[in-house]
């Protein structure tokens, strides 16, 4: 199994409903941690990055 096979399997997993829920949960957790670390000072930028990442990962 080559790297392209693994990449395809990962892509397929993220495109599933279960994968979408997992990626959303991970992005939410990361954005909450970033917000907490910055004291909420950059929530608008964090939200923008989270939305952009969500559009690129899974089926948004």
mmCIF file of the N, C-alpha and C atoms, coordinates in Angstrom:
data_MODEL
# 
_entry.id   MODEL 
# 
loop_
_atom_site.group_PDB 
_atom_site.id 
_atom_site.type_symbol 
_atom_site.label_atom_id 
_atom_site.label_alt_id 
_atom_site.label_comp_id 
_atom_site.label_asym_id 
_atom_site.label_entity_id 
_atom_site.label_seq_id 
_atom_site.pdbx_PDB_ins_code 
_atom_site.Cartn_x 
_atom_site.Cartn_y 
_atom_site.Cartn_z 
_atom_site.occupancy 
_atom_site.B_iso_or_equiv 
_atom_site.pdbx_formal_charge 
_atom_site.auth_seq_id 
_atom_site.auth_comp_id 
_atom_site.auth_asym_id 
_atom_site.auth_atom_id 
_atom_site.pdbx_PDB_model_num 
ATOM 1   N N  . UNK A 1 1  ? 0.853   -1.173 0.000  1.00 0.00 ? 1  UNK A N  1 
ATOM 2   C CA . UNK A 1 1  ? 0.000   0.000  0.000  1.00 0.00 ? 1  UNK A CA 1 
ATOM 3   C C  . UNK A 1 1  ? 0.898   1.234  0.000  1.00 0.00 ? 1  UNK A C  1 
ATOM 4   N N  . UNK A 1 2  ? 0.702   2.092  -0.988 1.00 0.00 ? 2  UNK A N  1 
ATOM 5   C CA . UNK A 1 2  ? 1.515   3.293  -1.107 1.00 0.00 ? 2  UNK A CA 1 
ATOM 6   C C  . UNK A 1 2  ? 0.877   4.493  -0.430 1.00 0.00 ? 2  UNK A C  1 
ATOM 7   N N  . UNK A 1 3  ? 1.582   5.584  -0.457 1.00 0.00 ? 3  UNK A N  1 
ATOM 8   C CA . UNK A 1 3  ? 1.111   6.818  0.176  1.00 0.00 ? 3  UNK A CA 1 
ATOM 9   C C  . UNK A 1 3  ? -0.166  7.318  -0.490 1.00 0.00 ? 3  UNK A C  1 
ATOM 10  N N  . UNK A 1 4  ? -0.277  7.122  -1.805 1.00 0.00 ? 4  UNK A N  1 
ATOM 11  C CA . UNK A 1 4  ? -1.482  7.558  -2.504 1.00 0.00 ? 4  UNK A CA 1 
ATOM 12  C C  . UNK A 1 4  ? -2.702  6.757  -2.049 1.00 0.00 ? 4  UNK A C  1 
ATOM 13  N N  . UNK A 1 5  ? -2.500  5.482  -1.759 1.00 0.00 ? 5  UNK A N  1 
ATOM 14  C CA . UNK A 1 5  ? -3.591  4.654  -1.243 1.00 0.00 ? 5  UNK A CA 1 
ATOM 15  C C  . UNK A 1 5  ? -4.052  5.152  0.119  1.00 0.00 ? 5  UNK A C  1 
ATOM 16  N N  . UNK A 1 6  ? -3.092  5.462  0.972  1.00 0.00 ? 6  UNK A N  1 
ATOM 17  C CA . UNK A 1 6  ? -3.425  5.975  2.310  1.00 0.00 ? 6  UNK A CA 1 
ATOM 18  C C  . UNK A 1 6  ? -4.125  7.323  2.216  1.00 0.00 ? 6  UNK A C  1 
ATOM 19  N N  . UNK A 1 7  ? -3.647  8.171  1.317  1.00 0.00 ? 7  UNK A N  1 
ATOM 20  C CA . UNK A 1 7  ? -4.269  9.482  1.120  1.00 0.00 ? 7  UNK A CA 1 
ATOM 21  C C  . UNK A 1 7  ? -5.715  9.317  0.656  1.00 0.00 ? 7  UNK A C  1 
ATOM 22  N N  . UNK A 1 8  ? -5.943  8.387  -0.250 1.00 0.00 ? 8  UNK A N  1 
ATOM 23  C CA . UNK A 1 8  ? -7.297  8.134  -0.743 1.00 0.00 ? 8  UNK A CA 1 
ATOM 24  C C  . UNK A 1 8  ? -8.208  7.615  0.352  1.00 0.00 ? 8  UNK A C  1 
ATOM 25  N N  . UNK A 1 9  ? -7.707  6.726  1.180  1.00 0.00 ? 9  UNK A N  1 
ATOM 26  C CA . UNK A 1 9  ? -8.512  6.202  2.284  1.00 0.00 ? 9  UNK A CA 1 
ATOM 27  C C  . UNK A 1 9  ? -8.841  7.291  3.300  1.00 0.00 ? 9  UNK A C  1 
ATOM 28  N N  . UNK A 1 10 ? -7.872  8.142  3.593  1.00 0.00 ? 10 UNK A N  1 
ATOM 29  C CA . UNK A 1 10 ? -8.113  9.243  4.537  1.00 0.00 ? 10 UNK A CA 1 
ATOM 30  C C  . UNK A 1 10 ? -9.142  10.210 3.972  1.00 0.00 ? 10 UNK A C  1 
ATOM 31  N N  . UNK A 1 11 ? -9.037  10.504 2.699  1.00 0.00 ? 11 UNK A N  1 
ATOM 32  C CA . UNK A 1 11 ? -9.990  11.407 2.048  1.00 0.00 ? 11 UNK A CA 1 
ATOM 33  C C  . UNK A 1 11 ? -11.396 10.813 2.076  1.00 0.00 ? 11 UNK A C  1 
ATOM 34  N N  . UNK A 1 12 ? -11.498 9.524  1.768  1.00 0.00 ? 12 UNK A N  1 
ATOM 35  C CA . UNK A 1 12 ? -12.798 8.854  1.802  1.00 0.00 ? 12 UNK A CA 1 
ATOM 36  C C  . UNK A 1 12 ? -13.395 8.871  3.205  1.00 0.00 ? 12 UNK A C  1 
ATOM 37  N N  . UNK A 1 13 ? -12.564 8.664  4.212  1.00 0.00 ? 13 UNK A N  1 
ATOM 38  C CA . UNK A 1 13 ? -13.041 8.657  5.596  1.00 0.00 ? 13 UNK A CA 1 
ATOM 39  C C  . UNK A 1 13 ? -13.561 10.030 5.998  1.00 0.00 ? 13 UNK A C  1 
ATOM 40  N N  . UNK A 1 14 ? -12.858 11.085 5.602  1.00 0.00 ? 14 UNK A N  1 
ATOM 41  C CA . UNK A 1 14 ? -13.296 12.438 5.952  1.00 0.00 ? 14 UNK A CA 1 
ATOM 42  C C  . UNK A 1 14 ? -14.554 12.839 5.210  1.00 0.00 ? 14 UNK A C  1 
ATOM 43  N N  . UNK A 1 15 ? -14.778 12.272 4.039  1.00 0.00 ? 15 UNK A N  1 
ATOM 44  C CA . UNK A 1 15 ? -15.967 12.603 3.262  1.00 0.00 ? 15 UNK A CA 1 
ATOM 45  C C  . UNK A 1 15 ? -17.222 11.889 3.769  1.00 0.00 ? 15 UNK A C  1 
ATOM 46  N N  . UNK A 1 16 ? -17.076 10.953 4.692  1.00 0.00 ? 16 UNK A N  1 
ATOM 47  C CA . UNK A 1 16 ? -18.239 10.262 5.252  1.00 0.00 ? 16 UNK A CA 1 
ATOM 48  C C  . UNK A 1 16 ? -18.875 11.131 6.330  1.00 0.00 ? 16 UNK A C  1 
ATOM 49  N N  . UNK A 1 17 ? -20.118 10.801 6.693  1.00 0.00 ? 17 UNK A N  1 
ATOM 50  C CA . UNK A 1 17 ? -20.805 11.552 7.753  1.00 0.00 ? 17 UNK A CA 1 
ATOM 51  C C  . UNK A 1 17 ? -20.053 11.447 9.075  1.00 0.00 ? 17 UNK A C  1 
ATOM 52  N N  . UNK A 1 18 ? -19.563 10.249 9.374  1.00 0.00 ? 18 UNK A N  1 
ATOM 53  C CA . UNK A 1 18 ? -18.821 10.043 10.611 1.00 0.00 ? 18 UNK A CA 1 
ATOM 54  C C  . UNK A 1 18 ? -17.531 10.870 10.596 1.00 0.00 ? 18 UNK A C  1 
ATOM 55  N N  . UNK A 1 19 ? -16.857 10.894 9.462  1.00 0.00 ? 19 UNK A N  1 
ATOM 56  C CA . UNK A 1 19 ? -15.637 11.676 9.324  1.00 0.00 ? 19 UNK A CA 1 
ATOM 57  C C  . UNK A 1 19 ? -15.902 13.164 9.439  1.00 0.00 ? 19 UNK A C  1 
ATOM 58  N N  . UNK A 1 20 ? -17.008 13.610 8.868  1.00 0.00 ? 20 UNK A N  1 
ATOM 59  C CA . UNK A 1 20 ? -17.377 15.025 8.953  1.00 0.00 ? 20 UNK A CA 1 
ATOM 60  C C  . UNK A 1 20 ? -17.629 15.433 10.401 1.00 0.00 ? 20 UNK A C  1 
ATOM 61  N N  . UNK A 1 21 ? -18.332 14.587 11.137 1.00 0.00 ? 21 UNK A N  1 
ATOM 62  C CA . UNK A 1 21 ? -18.587 14.885 12.551 1.00 0.00 ? 21 UNK A CA 1 
ATOM 63  C C  . UNK A 1 21 ? -17.284 14.933 13.341 1.00 0.00 ? 21 UNK A C  1 
ATOM 64  N N  . UNK A 1 22 ? -16.378 14.009 13.045 1.00 0.00 ? 22 UNK A N  1 
ATOM 65  C CA . UNK A 1 22 ? -15.090 13.972 13.755 1.00 0.00 ? 22 UNK A CA 1 
ATOM 66  C C  . UNK A 1 22 ? -14.248 15.201 13.422 1.00 0.00 ? 22 UNK A C  1 
ATOM 67  N N  . UNK A 1 23 ? -14.217 15.575 12.144 1.00 0.00 ? 23 UNK A N  1 
ATOM 68  C CA . UNK A 1 23 ? -13.415 16.751 11.775 1.00 0.00 ? 23 UNK A CA 1 
ATOM 69  C C  . UNK A 1 23 ? -14.022 18.021 12.362 1.00 0.00 ? 23 UNK A C  1 
ATOM 70  N N  . UNK A 1 24 ? -15.347 18.117 12.385 1.00 0.00 ? 24 UNK A N  1 
ATOM 71  C CA . UNK A 1 24 ? -16.000 19.284 12.999 1.00 0.00 ? 24 UNK A CA 1 
ATOM 72  C C  . UNK A 1 24 ? -15.683 19.362 14.490 1.00 0.00 ? 24 UNK A C  1 
ATOM 73  N N  . UNK A 1 25 ? -15.724 18.218 15.157 1.00 0.00 ? 25 UNK A N  1 
ATOM 74  C CA . UNK A 1 25 ? -15.428 18.195 16.591 1.00 0.00 ? 25 UNK A CA 1 
ATOM 75  C C  . UNK A 1 25 ? -13.987 18.607 16.851 1.00 0.00 ? 25 UNK A C  1 
ATOM 76  N N  . UNK A 1 26 ? -13.064 18.137 16.015 1.00 0.00 ? 26 UNK A N  1 
ATOM 77  C CA . UNK A 1 26 ? -11.664 18.500 16.171 1.00 0.00 ? 26 UNK A CA 1 
ATOM 78  C C  . UNK A 1 26 ? -11.429 19.985 15.936 1.00 0.00 ? 26 UNK A C  1 
ATOM 79  N N  . UNK A 1 27 ? -12.069 20.517 14.904 1.00 0.00 ? 27 UNK A N  1 
ATOM 80  C CA . UNK A 1 27 ? -11.922 21.950 14.618 1.00 0.00 ? 27 UNK A CA 1 
ATOM 81  C C  . UNK A 1 27 ? -12.526 22.796 15.741 1.00 0.00 ? 27 UNK A C  1 
ATOM 82  N N  . UNK A 1 28 ? -13.672 22.359 16.264 1.00 0.00 ? 28 UNK A N  1 
ATOM 83  C CA . UNK A 1 28 ? -14.296 23.086 17.376 1.00 0.00 ? 28 UNK A CA 1 
ATOM 84  C C  . UNK A 1 28 ? -13.388 23.092 18.604 1.00 0.00 ? 28 UNK A C  1 
ATOM 85  N N  . UNK A 1 29 ? -12.819 21.941 18.903 1.00 0.00 ? 29 UNK A N  1 
ATOM 86  C CA . UNK A 1 29 ? -11.934 21.828 20.063 1.00 0.00 ? 29 UNK A CA 1 
ATOM 87  C C  . UNK A 1 29 ? -10.690 22.703 19.883 1.00 0.00 ? 29 UNK A C  1 
ATOM 88  N N  . UNK A 1 30 ? -10.133 22.698 18.674 1.00 0.00 ? 30 UNK A N  1 
ATOM 89  C CA . UNK A 1 30 ? -8.945  23.513 18.404 1.00 0.00 ? 30 UNK A CA 1 
ATOM 90  C C  . UNK A 1 30 ? -9.263  25.005 18.489 1.00 0.00 ? 30 UNK A C  1 
ATOM 91  N N  . UNK A 1 31 ? -10.415 25.397 17.952 1.00 0.00 ? 31 UNK A N  1 
ATOM 92  C CA . UNK A 1 31 ? -10.759 26.827 18.001 1.00 0.00 ? 31 UNK A CA 1 
ATOM 93  C C  . UNK A 1 31 ? -11.068 27.266 19.431 1.00 0.00 ? 31 UNK A C  1 
ATOM 94  N N  . UNK A 1 32 ? -11.692 26.391 20.213 1.00 0.00 ? 32 UNK A N  1 
ATOM 95  C CA . UNK A 1 32 ? -11.944 26.709 21.626 1.00 0.00 ? 32 UNK A CA 1 
ATOM 96  C C  . UNK A 1 32 ? -10.623 26.871 22.387 1.00 0.00 ? 32 UNK A C  1 
ATOM 97  N N  . UNK A 1 33 ? -9.666  26.001 22.102 1.00 0.00 ? 33 UNK A N  1 
ATOM 98  C CA . UNK A 1 33 ? -8.363  26.084 22.764 1.00 0.00 ? 33 UNK A CA 1 
ATOM 99  C C  . UNK A 1 33 ? -7.639  27.367 22.364 1.00 0.00 ? 33 UNK A C  1 
ATOM 100 N N  . UNK A 1 34 ? -7.706  27.718 21.078 1.00 0.00 ? 34 UNK A N  1 
ATOM 101 C CA . UNK A 1 34 ? -7.057  28.950 20.613 1.00 0.00 ? 34 UNK A CA 1 
ATOM 102 C C  . UNK A 1 34 ? -7.710  30.173 21.240 1.00 0.00 ? 34 UNK A C  1 
ATOM 103 N N  . UNK A 1 35 ? -9.028  30.153 21.332 1.00 0.00 ? 35 UNK A N  1 
ATOM 104 C CA . UNK A 1 35 ? -9.748  31.270 21.944 1.00 0.00 ? 35 UNK A CA 1 
ATOM 105 C C  . UNK A 1 35 ? -9.369  31.418 23.411 1.00 0.00 ? 35 UNK A C  1 
ATOM 106 N N  . UNK A 1 36 ? -9.308  30.295 24.096 1.00 0.00 ? 36 UNK A N  1 
ATOM 107 C CA . UNK A 1 36 ? -8.939  30.311 25.508 1.00 0.00 ? 36 UNK A CA 1 
ATOM 108 C C  . UNK A 1 36 ? -7.510  30.819 25.695 1.00 0.00 ? 36 UNK A C  1 
ATOM 109 N N  . UNK A 1 37 ? -6.610  30.369 24.820 1.00 0.00 ? 37 UNK A N  1 
ATOM 110 C CA . UNK A 1 37 ? -5.204  30.764 24.927 1.00 0.00 ? 37 UNK A CA 1 
ATOM 111 C C  . UNK A 1 37 ? -5.004  32.252 24.662 1.00 0.00 ? 37 UNK A C  1 
ATOM 112 N N  . UNK A 1 38 ? -5.876  32.837 23.844 1.00 0.00 ? 38 UNK A N  1 
ATOM 113 C CA . UNK A 1 38 ? -5.732  34.259 23.516 1.00 0.00 ? 38 UNK A CA 1 
ATOM 114 C C  . UNK A 1 38 ? -6.685  35.132 24.327 1.00 0.00 ? 38 UNK A C  1 
ATOM 115 N N  . UNK A 1 39 ? -7.388  34.538 25.246 1.00 0.00 ? 39 UNK A N  1 
ATOM 116 C CA . UNK A 1 39 ? -8.309  35.309 26.076 1.00 0.00 ? 39 UNK A CA 1 
ATOM 117 C C  . UNK A 1 39 ? -9.482  35.870 25.291 1.00 0.00 ? 39 UNK A C  1 
ATOM 118 N N  . UNK A 1 40 ? -9.813  35.247 24.179 1.00 0.00 ? 40 UNK A N  1 
ATOM 119 C CA . UNK A 1 40 ? -10.944 35.686 23.368 1.00 0.00 ? 40 UNK A CA 1 
ATOM 120 C C  . UNK A 1 40 ? -10.661 36.911 22.516 1.00 0.00 ? 40 UNK A C  1 
ATOM 121 N N  . UNK A 1 41 ? -9.425  37.375 22.520 1.00 0.00 ? 41 UNK A N  1 
ATOM 122 C CA . UNK A 1 41 ? -9.069  38.599 21.795 1.00 0.00 ? 41 UNK A CA 1 
ATOM 123 C C  . UNK A 1 41 ? -9.093  38.435 20.278 1.00 0.00 ? 41 UNK A C  1 
ATOM 124 N N  . UNK A 1 42 ? -8.994  37.209 19.810 1.00 0.00 ? 42 UNK A N  1 
ATOM 125 C CA . UNK A 1 42 ? -8.892  36.966 18.369 1.00 0.00 ? 42 UNK A CA 1 
ATOM 126 C C  . UNK A 1 42 ? -9.986  36.019 17.875 1.00 0.00 ? 42 UNK A C  1 
ATOM 127 N N  . UNK A 1 43 ? -11.133 36.030 18.533 1.00 0.00 ? 43 UNK A N  1 
ATOM 128 C CA . UNK A 1 43 ? -12.201 35.101 18.190 1.00 0.00 ? 43 UNK A CA 1 
ATOM 129 C C  . UNK A 1 43 ? -12.674 35.236 16.748 1.00 0.00 ? 43 UNK A C  1 
ATOM 130 N N  . UNK A 1 44 ? -12.715 36.444 16.222 1.00 0.00 ? 44 UNK A N  1 
ATOM 131 C CA . UNK A 1 44 ? -13.167 36.644 14.848 1.00 0.00 ? 44 UNK A CA 1 
ATOM 132 C C  . UNK A 1 44 ? -12.216 35.965 13.858 1.00 0.00 ? 44 UNK A C  1 
ATOM 133 N N  . UNK A 1 45 ? -10.921 36.143 14.068 1.00 0.00 ? 45 UNK A N  1 
ATOM 134 C CA . UNK A 1 45 ? -9.937  35.519 13.195 1.00 0.00 ? 45 UNK A CA 1 
ATOM 135 C C  . UNK A 1 45 ? -9.950  33.997 13.357 1.00 0.00 ? 45 UNK A C  1 
ATOM 136 N N  . UNK A 1 46 ? -10.087 33.531 14.574 1.00 0.00 ? 46 UNK A N  1 
ATOM 137 C CA . UNK A 1 46 ? -10.125 32.088 14.841 1.00 0.00 ? 46 UNK A CA 1 
ATOM 138 C C  . UNK A 1 46 ? -11.331 31.469 14.145 1.00 0.00 ? 46 UNK A C  1 
ATOM 139 N N  . UNK A 1 47 ? -12.459 32.117 14.232 1.00 0.00 ? 47 UNK A N  1 
ATOM 140 C CA . UNK A 1 47 ? -13.673 31.629 13.586 1.00 0.00 ? 47 UNK A CA 1 
ATOM 141 C C  . UNK A 1 47 ? -13.496 31.567 12.070 1.00 0.00 ? 47 UNK A C  1 
ATOM 142 N N  . UNK A 1 48 ? -12.859 32.576 11.520 1.00 0.00 ? 48 UNK A N  1 
ATOM 143 C CA . UNK A 1 48 ? -12.611 32.617 10.077 1.00 0.00 ? 48 UNK A CA 1 
ATOM 144 C C  . UNK A 1 48 ? -11.718 31.461 9.636  1.00 0.00 ? 48 UNK A C  1 
ATOM 145 N N  . UNK A 1 49 ? -10.672 31.208 10.401 1.00 0.00 ? 49 UNK A N  1 
ATOM 146 C CA . UNK A 1 49 ? -9.762  30.099 10.083 1.00 0.00 ? 49 UNK A CA 1 
ATOM 147 C C  . UNK A 1 49 ? -10.491 28.760 10.227 1.00 0.00 ? 49 UNK A C  1 
ATOM 148 N N  . UNK A 1 50 ? -11.305 28.624 11.268 1.00 0.00 ? 50 UNK A N  1 
ATOM 149 C CA . UNK A 1 50 ? -12.057 27.381 11.475 1.00 0.00 ? 50 UNK A CA 1 
ATOM 150 C C  . UNK A 1 50 ? -12.988 27.123 10.288 1.00 0.00 ? 50 UNK A C  1 
ATOM 151 N N  . UNK A 1 51 ? -13.683 28.157 9.837  1.00 0.00 ? 51 UNK A N  1 
ATOM 152 C CA . UNK A 1 51 ? -14.605 28.009 8.709  1.00 0.00 ? 51 UNK A CA 1 
ATOM 153 C C  . UNK A 1 51 ? -13.851 27.617 7.446  1.00 0.00 ? 51 UNK A C  1 
ATOM 154 N N  . UNK A 1 52 ? -12.721 28.267 7.205  1.00 0.00 ? 52 UNK A N  1 
ATOM 155 C CA . UNK A 1 52 ? -11.915 27.961 6.026  1.00 0.00 ? 52 UNK A CA 1 
ATOM 156 C C  . UNK A 1 52 ? -11.410 26.516 6.055  1.00 0.00 ? 52 UNK A C  1 
ATOM 157 N N  . UNK A 1 53 ? -10.934 26.077 7.210  1.00 0.00 ? 53 UNK A N  1 
ATOM 158 C CA . UNK A 1 53 ? -10.451 24.706 7.344  1.00 0.00 ? 53 UNK A CA 1 
ATOM 159 C C  . UNK A 1 53 ? -11.583 23.708 7.142  1.00 0.00 ? 53 UNK A C  1 
ATOM 160 N N  . UNK A 1 54 ? -12.768 24.013 7.682  1.00 0.00 ? 54 UNK A N  1 
ATOM 161 C CA . UNK A 1 54 ? -13.917 23.119 7.550  1.00 0.00 ? 54 UNK A CA 1 
ATOM 162 C C  . UNK A 1 54 ? -14.332 22.955 6.091  1.00 0.00 ? 54 UNK A C  1 
ATOM 163 N N  . UNK A 1 55 ? -14.181 24.030 5.309  1.00 0.00 ? 55 UNK A N  1 
ATOM 164 C CA . UNK A 1 55 ? -14.523 23.958 3.892  1.00 0.00 ? 55 UNK A CA 1 
ATOM 165 C C  . UNK A 1 55 ? -13.552 23.071 3.124  1.00 0.00 ? 55 UNK A C  1 
ATOM 166 N N  . UNK A 1 56 ? -12.321 22.968 3.602  1.00 0.00 ? 56 UNK A N  1 
ATOM 167 C CA . UNK A 1 56 ? -11.305 22.171 2.918  1.00 0.00 ? 56 UNK A CA 1 
ATOM 168 C C  . UNK A 1 56 ? -11.253 20.726 3.409  1.00 0.00 ? 56 UNK A C  1 
ATOM 169 N N  . UNK A 1 57 ? -11.799 20.478 4.582  1.00 0.00 ? 57 UNK A N  1 
ATOM 170 C CA . UNK A 1 57 ? -11.767 19.127 5.165  1.00 0.00 ? 57 UNK A CA 1 
ATOM 171 C C  . UNK A 1 57 ? -13.173 18.559 5.132  1.00 0.00 ? 57 UNK A C  1 
ATOM 172 N N  . UNK A 1 58 ? -13.301 17.346 4.675  1.00 0.00 ? 58 UNK A N  1 
ATOM 173 C CA . UNK A 1 58 ? -14.616 16.682 4.697  1.00 0.00 ? 58 UNK A CA 1 
ATOM 174 C C  . UNK A 1 58 ? -15.556 17.257 3.669  1.00 0.00 ? 58 UNK A C  1 
ATOM 175 N N  . UNK A 1 59 ? -16.842 17.149 3.979  1.00 0.00 ? 59 UNK A N  1 
ATOM 176 C CA . UNK A 1 59 ? -17.853 17.603 3.020  1.00 0.00 ? 59 UNK A CA 1 
ATOM 177 C C  . UNK A 1 59 ? -18.556 18.860 3.480  1.00 0.00 ? 59 UNK A C  1 
ATOM 178 N N  . UNK A 1 60 ? -17.889 19.624 4.394  1.00 0.00 ? 60 UNK A N  1 
ATOM 179 C CA . UNK A 1 60 ? -18.376 20.913 4.915  1.00 0.00 ? 60 UNK A CA 1 
ATOM 180 C C  . UNK A 1 60 ? -19.838 20.821 5.175  1.00 0.00 ? 60 UNK A C  1 
# 
